[in-house]
Amino acid sequence: MEPLGDYLKAVREEKNLTIDRIVKETHIIKKFIHAIEDDDYSEFPGEAYLKGFLRNYSEYLGLNADEIIRRYENIKLAEAPTPIEQLIPKPKPNLKPFVIGLIGLGLIIIGTGLFFGIKAIVTNPAIVAQFKRDKKKNSTEENIHVLKNEQSEFSLKKDEKVEISVDSVTYFIQTTNIYPYVKIVDSNDQESILAGEKPKKIDLNNDQKNDIEITLKKWDEKAATFFIRRITEEELVSSELAKYQEYLVGNTETLFSASTRSQINFTLNFNADTLVRYMSDDNPEVEKFYQRGSQLEINGTNKIILWLANAGAVNMQFKDKEEKIIPNEPGKVDVKLIYWKELSNGYALQMSSLK
């Protein structure tokens, strides 16, 4: 049977997919992809983690995830040793009266052999060591905590974990030292030393955005108490927009207000030929020359940056709004930042010029 890792690697190469691209689009850590393709399952902290990453990777490659999991389990089963009861032949009973004594003697011999065989197994150093490792592993898995809500407090001993789900993928933080200082490690093998009550922000999935904030409340020789909360989308947006503040020029225009934040959606109508470039959220920039009479629909979630070579040559028509907005004067080069701003009683979609 072809090794599972070689099969997945062949499918990836056939689709001309690089590991770096898969890491970026699936948020699977690079070392885990290498481990899967090398059939090195010792890199994974547990069976559940392995199957989760194996499922995500195979679905990304367009394969049947359930079939890949079954194939992994079959390989694992084939590598497992044959149970001892299958190696010991069962005696065939002879019902003839004159051999009853021989049967009894045979049973005694078999029983004696089993006794000494089992004794040899349970005293074998390698088997005893494996049993202790399995016991320690099971004990560790029992000490895994889960962040089920937006925030929670945990009391962790050394080597205990907290599992955190981000975009349906499970990550973790683990205590590696408790006293005299507290040290944690995350799924990316990034270590942090915590002291006092200064919050620490952590990016779990390597998307350049912080996912959680962890605060050390107290600790002693036995355990450390942490307060963990998820960082909200509003906080990420506010933090992201803050870097644009020094580049804002002129007055900020409130386009409209709403009780909840929705998709930013508007259409550019071109009254003259002009060049447009825009960036929606963190997506790549798009640049194109548009002729008079054409239209361009732009969508975004948190922010849109719009470069206009001739700001007076277009008007902006927002979804469900009758009013058309002309960004600036004809012949004027302008850069617009369109974003949601959180207010005390809702949200305002605002537009500012950037220098």
N, C-alpha and C positions, 0 to 999 in steps of 0.2 A: 504494500500500500504506500503510495506517495506521501511523504511527510506533509503534514498540514501546513507548516510554515512555508515550505517550498511552493505549495499550491497557491497560497494567498499571495506570495511574492510574485509568482508568475502572472497571476491575474492583475496585480497592481502594475507590473511592467508592461503588460499587454495594453493596458489602458493609458500608458504613458503618464502615470501619476508618480510624483516624487513624494518621499516621506515628509519633507518639509511642508509641502502643500497639504498633505493629509493632516499633519499636526495642526496647521492653521485652521482648517475647515472643520475638524472633528474635536479639537482640543484634547486629543489623546496624547499623553506624554511620549516624546520620541523614543525613550528607552523601552517603553512597553511595546511599541510597534516593532522595534528591532527584536525584542524578546519573542514576540509572537512568530515573526518570520524565521527566527533561529530555533524555534521549538524549545526555548529556554524558559520554562514556566516557573522557575525558582525566583524570578525577578518580581513576581506578583505577591502582594501581602496575603492573599487568600484566594480560595476557589471562586468565591462570589465576584471578586474584583476581576479575575481572569476571564470568567465567562461574560461579564459585563463589557469589558473592553473588546473581547473577541466578537461579541454580538454587534457592537457599534462599528468595528472595523469591517466586518463582513457585509453589513448593511450598506456602508459607504461604498464598498466595491461592487454593489449591486447583486450580491449573492444571497441565497436563502440562509438567514441567520440560524434558524432552527436546525437546518441540515448540517451547518458547520459545527454547531454545538454538539450534535449527535456524533459527528465524525471525530471530534476531539474526545468525547466520552468513550467511543469505541477504541480509539488508540490507547487511551489511558487504561481501559479494561484489558486490552491485549497485553499491555506491559505489566499488569498486576500478576503476582505469583499465584500458582494454582493452590486453592484451599487444601489444607492438610487432609481433610476428610476424603478428598478425591484421590489422594495418593495412597491411602491405606485400604487394601482390598477387604471387602466385607465377607465374612465367612458364610459359606453356603450350608445351611443346616441339612443334616442327613436324618431322615425320620426313621431309619431302620433301627430297631431296638438294640442290635448287637454293636452299633457304633456310637451309642449315646455317651459312653465313657470317653471315646476319642473326641467327640464334640466338646465335652466339658474340658478336656485337657487343652484343646485348641483355643477355647475361650480364655482359659487361664493364661496361655502363652500370649495371646493377642492383648489381653488386658495388661499383662506385665510390659509388653512392648510399648503400648500406648502410654503407660505411666512414665517409663523412662524417656520415651520420645518427647512427651509434653514437658517433662522436667528439663530435658536438654534445651528445649525451645525457650522456656521462660527464664533459664539461667544464661542464655546466650547473650553476651555483652552488646552485640549489635542490635538485637531485637529489643532488649531492655532500653537501650539508648533511644531507639525509634519510638518506643512507647512513651518515654518521658517527653520527647519532643512533641508528639501528638497531644499529650496531656497539657503541656505548656501552651500549645497553639490553641486548644479548645478553651483553656482558661483565659487566654488573651482575648479571644473572640467574645467571651462573656463580658469583658470589660470595655466593649465598644459602646459609646453613647451616640445618640443621634439628635441633631438640631432639627426638631420637627416644626417649630414655629419661627417667627421672625426674629425672636431673641430668647435667650434662656441662660441660666446659670448652671455651671457644672463644677463638681468637685472631682478632680482627677488625681489618681496616683501615678507614679512613674510608669511609663510605657502604655498608659491608657490612651484611647483615641476618641475623637468626636467626628462622626461622619456628617458631611454637609453636602446637600444636593444643589448643583448649579446647572440649570438648563438640562435637567434629567440625567446628569452625570454625577456620580458620587465621588467626592474628594474627602480628605481627612486632615486633621491636625493631631499631632501626638506629642505627649510630654516625654522628653528624653532625659530631663533632669529636674529634680524638685528642690533640692536644698544643697548648698546655701543660696543658690540662684535658680531661677526657673528658666528652662530652655525648651522650646517647642520646635517641631519640624513639620512641614506641610507636604502635600502630595508631590511637589516639585523638588523635594529634598532641600528646600530653603530653610535654614535655621534662624531662629529669632530668640534673643534673650529678653525676658520681660522683667521689669522692676517697677515698684510703685503702682500707681493707677493711671499711667500714661497709656492711652489706647494705641493699639498696633493694627494697622490696616494691612490685609493680605489679599493678593490676587491669586486665587486658587486655580483658575483655568488658563492662565497665561494669555489673557486677551487684553492686557494693559489696562484693565479696569479692576479696582478693588472690589472684592465680593463680600468680605466680612470685616468686622472690627472686633478685636478681642482685647479685653481689659483684665489685668490681673488684680483681683480684689484682696486676696490674702494667701499666705502659704506658710507651711511649716515642714518638719521632717517627714510627715506622713502624706500630705496631699496639698494641692494648690487649687484655689477656687477662681474660676474664670467667669466673666460675663461676655457672652458672644452674641452679636446681633448682625443681621444681614444689612448691608448698605443698600439703601433704596435707590430706585431709578432717579428720583427727584434729586437726591444728593449727588449722584454721578453727573446729572445734567448741570446742576448748579456749579459743581466743581469744574466741569468742562468749559462752561460759558465764562467763568471768572477770568480765564486767561485772555479773553477777547476784550475785556473792559477797557484796557489802556489804548485799544485801537479804535474805539468808538468815536465817531465825530458827528456833530450836529445833534438834532433832536431825535429821540426815540419815538416812533409812531406805534400806537396800539391799534392793530388791525381789527381785532374784535376780542371779546371776553367769552368765557365759557365756564360752566361749573366743573367740568372734567376735561382733562387733556386728551385730544384726539389726534388722528393723523393729520399732518400738514399736507395739504393738497391744493395746488393751484395750477392754472394754465397760463402760459405766456402767449400772447397774440402779437405777431410781428407786423408792424405797420410800415417797416422799411427793412432793407437787408442789414443784418448785423451779426456779430460774433458773440456767442454766449458760452460761458463756462460755469459749471455748478458742481457742488459737492453736497450730497445728502447724507447726513449723519457722518459716519466714518467710512463711507464707501469711497471708491476711487473717483477722482475728478473726471467729469465728462465735458468735452469741448467740441463745439460744432458751429458751422456757419449756417444761418437760417435766412431764407429769402422772404421777401414781403408776402403776406397772406398765409404763411405757415403758422403752425401752433406747436407748442411743446408743453407736455404735462409733467410736472415735477412733484414727487412725493417724498415725505420724510417723517420721522418719528419725533425727534427732539430738536434738530436744527438743520437749516439749509443755508449754505453760503452761495451767493449768486454774483458772478462777474458779468457786467454788461458793457460792451464796447460803445453802445449808443443807447443810454438809459431811456431817452425819450422816444425811441423807436418801438417800444413794447408797452403793453399794459398787462396787468396781472389780474386774473379773474379767479378768486378763491371759491372753492366748492360751497354751494348753498348760499352764496353771497351775491347779490345783484350788482353791487358797486364794483367798478373796475378801477384799479390803482395804477397810476403812471409813476414809475419809480423816481424819475428825475427829468431834467431838461433834455431836449434834443441835442445830440452831439456830445453829451456829458458821459464820461467814463465813470462808472460807479460800481462799488462792491457792497452788496447788501447781506446782512445777517438777519435771518428770520428764525425766531425761536420762541418756545413757550416759557413764560415767566410765572412762577407760582406766587399767588397773592394770598391774603388772609382768608378770602371768601371764594377762591376759585383759581382760575388761570387766565392769563392774557397772552394772546399771540402778538408778538412785537416785532418790529422791523427797524434796524438801525444801519447806518452807513459805516463802513470800516475804512480807515485810511491806509 
